[in-house]
């Protein structure tokens, strides 16, 4: 009985660790895919004369604007 309880506790702990590691792996794979996508665009435009709207849209996915916050009493 004691060995069974220890085994079940160890299995539960291992499953929890596996879930955490799977989440980290998913985030890493997503970051890698995003970096590869960005590098593909960079390689496509290694040299350009003018910043066109099309070129800008390929490099900038979105712009997020937040309310300004005071830093050291200054805005």
N, C-alpha and C positions, 0 to 999 in steps of 0.2 A: 504494500500500500504506500509506504513511504517513498519507494523508488518511483512508483507510478505518479505520485504527486509532484516529485521533483522533476520528472520527465515532462509532465504537462506544463509545469511552470516554465521550464526551459524552452519548450516548444512555443509557448505564448510569447516569451521574450524574443525569441528568434523571429517569429512572424512580425512582431512590432518593428524590430530592427530592419527586416526585409522591406516593410512598407515604407519606412523612412528613407532607406537607400533607394527604393524605386522612385520615390518623389524627387530625390536629389538627381537621380539619373535623368528623369524626364526634364527637369529644369536645365540640366547641362546640355542635353540633346537639343532642346529648344534654343538655347543661347548659341550653340554651335551652328544650327541651321540659320539663325538670324545673322551671324557673323559671315557665314558663307554667302548668303544672299547679298549682304552689303559689299563684300569683296568682289562679287560678280559685277555689280554696278560700277565699282571703282575701276576694275580692270577695263570695263567697256569705255570709260571716259578718262583715260590716263592723261589726255592732253586735249584741252578745249580752249577756244578763243573767247567765247562769250557764254555767260550763264543764261540759258534759255529757260522758259517756263517748264518745258518737258524735262530738261536736265534737273531742275530744282525739284520737281515732283518725284523724280526717281530717288533723290537723296533724302528728302524730308518726308517722312510718313505722316507726321502730325506735329502741331505746335500746341502746347498746353500752357495756358496763361492762368496764373493764380493771383489773388489779391496780394498786394505788397504787404510786407510785415516790417515792423520797426526793428532795426538792428542797432544797438547802442544808442537808442533814443532818436535815430535818424531813419527817415523813410527813403 
